[in-house]
Structure formats: structure tokens, C-alpha cells
Amino acid sequence: MKLNLRKPIIFFDLETTGVNISRDRIIEISYIKVKPDGTETSAEYRVNPEMPIPAESTAVHHITDADVADKKPFRMIAPMLAREFAGCDIAGFNSNRFDVPMLAEEFARAEVDFDFTRARFVDVQNIFHKKEQRTLVAAYRFYCGKEIENAHSANADTRATYEVLMAQLDRYDDLPNDIAKLSEFSSQSNNVDLAGRLVRDEKGNILINFGKYKGMPARKVLNEDPGYYGWIMQGDFTRDTKRMFTKLKLGQL
């Protein structure tokens, strides 16, 4: 099946030093760009994270400090990646919760102003979990009848994610071949910031989505607890989350 596209879509996957979005770093990025006419371009980059790669992370993706010692840091390839991603919708596996916020944080750290609000996000994992409730390896086996070779390498996982979405569209007659509708279907929440620290409820109110104020209106918390904003600004939160809290405080949301 060919994807019904109005503009290009990029499938991408990251390997990182860990899972803390604000502290950890990208060490590998792979993407496949699919254009409306069905043509594809792809690329894969190793990245020097400028920090040690923990042994527990290497045990997952098998990338060592030596493997990336001579690679460029993210800030050196960020402008090129931003140009590649510009004007595209974005897809991945668990990408809404991890890969997209991580990429946004790295762009911000590199001082590359990339506007993620222009993209629709298709999270293939969310489609899979709503339909079958399993992992990427199981999804690939279930939908494609194959095993992932070199699982947990960015290139293999990216290709598998792309193929799984194609197979999902073939399998489910009620799954629309339309990126806007797939984005809506694969979304788990109505996030205000990419990391999901702020969310909108069904009425459009912005709520805090973590900690002691979880479920409370964010503006009310900021008004009634003056120290909370300072705690956010000094805390271990992504730049995008801090930016959204600042917009709230200034009345821009």
C-alpha cells in the first residue's frame, strides 16, 4: 500500500545515552523521508554526545564511546537535520513520548529554532497498542511476518516502523490512509508541550500533568503558588516545557 500523503513524512528513530530527555543526548539518528509521489530518501548519522555513554545504554544499542569518538556533535548536524525535517509530518515508534521531545531538546540546545507545531505526528506504537498491545519486535513479527535484524539499531528500527505502518494500513480497513487522521488516532493525549507536562482537557483547559498539582489548571497553580514557576525554570525540565510555562505565565496561551 502507498501512503496517502499531502506533504512529505519523515519516519525516524533515535539511539541515546539514556531516557532522560533534558539530560541525555542523541548518539544515533536514522530517518526515511517519504514524499507524496512515493519516492524515498534515507540517512543515518552517528553523533558524538559529548558525554560518556552508560554501560546499560550500550547494552541495549551496542554503541560505545569509541564508536562515536570521531563523530560530529549534534550541534554540527542540527541545521542540516532541521532542513530535512522542515515541511514534513513526523512518524516513529513511541516517538510522541520520547523521540520527538528528545529531538526538540537537542535542537533547542543547538540553538536551532525548529517549529514542531507545523507537523502532524503519527506514533506507530500508539496505533499498535490500541490494536494489538505489543512491542516493536512483536509488531514487526505480527504484521510483517519477519524478525528485525539488528534490533535496537536506529536504521533497523526505523525501517521496521515504516513497514509496520504499511502493514497496519493493509490489515485494518477502518484505519484511514490519511496523515491527519492517523496523527489523531495515534495520539494518546492532547499535549501542550512535547514532553506532556502540560495537557489540555476536553474543554481546552490547560492542566498540569505531573507531580503534586497533577490535574489542576496550570494558570491557577501559577497564580496561587508564585514559587512554582521558579521551581520549573530551575528544574530538570526540557526547554520546550519551560517555554510553555513561560507563555502561560505571560498570558500567551
Disulfide bonds with the S-S distance in Angstrom:
none
